Amino acid sequence: MTAYALAHLRPQPPLHEDVFVYMERIQETLDPFGGRFLVHGTTPEVKEGPVEGTYVLIGFPDMEQARAWYASDAYQAILPMRADHIAGTAVLLDGVPADYDAAATGKALRAAQGS
């Protein structure tokens, strides 16, 4: 099942030189794990709630590959180049299967809650 790395970043211009080096090198850290950018640096069209900053979404074949990429020596070597200069939050997320049914999930959660 597809997994994702999602980052909500709040850069403060001007960007530090390290951030440019990070951007130039990140793809080479993703390639061995099947990672590819789905969203990169996008400013969202906000529909609900306050949002500040930009987003990055990277897809992986599965959670094992996402975890392995994040923990890899290659990514850990460049991570401080971004993290030391751009505030943000990064998470790994499991995707849902192709046959996912939100209504069934809602019913199961309702039953589990005893409603």
Secondary structure, DSSP 4 states (H G I P E B T S, - for coil): --EEEEEEEE--SSPPHHHHHHHHHHHHHHGGGT-EEEEEEEPP---SS---SEEEEEEESSHHHHHHHHHSHHHHHHHHHHHTTSEEEEEEEE---TT--HHHHHHHHHHHHT-
